[in-house]
Amino acid sequence: MEALKNRRLQLIFLVLGAIGGFLYWRFIGCTSGSCAIKSVWYWSTLWGAALGYLVGDFVSDILLKIKKKKEIKNDREV
């Protein structure tokens, strides 16, 4: 349960990416079937989820660095 709490932002972005991948397949996807990723709904959804997780991890790292900088700044002022 602690792992889910620590990765909350990544999981939110993963779900949003999966939804985005599915919607991309549904409304824009490849109709001819020759596109490897866009022709089947589960590939688009999987790639969207993977991309969402990576973006969430990147954003989480940036927020963590900002938080640490603020803590260091507050420690120096006190």
HUPEJO-V224919 format. One record per residue. RES is the residue in three letters. PSI is psi as a letter, one per 30 degrees, with the letter a starting at -180 (* if undefined). Layout:
# HUPEJO-V224919
RES_PSI + RES_PSI
This chain:
# HUPEJO-V224919
MET_e + GLU_e + ALA_e + LEU_e + LYS_e + ASN_f + ARG_g + ARG_e + LEU_e + GLN_e + LEU_e + ILE_e + PHE_e + LEU_e + VAL_e + LEU_e + GLY_e + ALA_e + ILE_e + GLY_e + GLY_e + PHE_e + LEU_e + TYR_e + TRP_e + ARG_e + PHE_f + ILE_f + GLY_l + CYS_k + THR_f + SER_f + GLY_g + SER_f + CYS_k + ALA_e + ILE_e + LYS_f + SER_f + VAL_k + TRP_e + TYR_f + TRP_e + SER_e + THR_e + LEU_e + TRP_e + GLY_e + ALA_e + ALA_e + LEU_e + GLY_e + TYR_e + LEU_e + VAL_e + GLY_e + ASP_e + PHE_e + VAL_e + SER_e + ASP_e + ILE_e + LEU_e + LEU_e + LYS_e + ILE_e + LYS_e + LYS_e + LYS_e + LYS_e + GLU_e + ILE_e + LYS_e + ASN_e + ASP_e + ARG_e + GLU_f + VAL_*
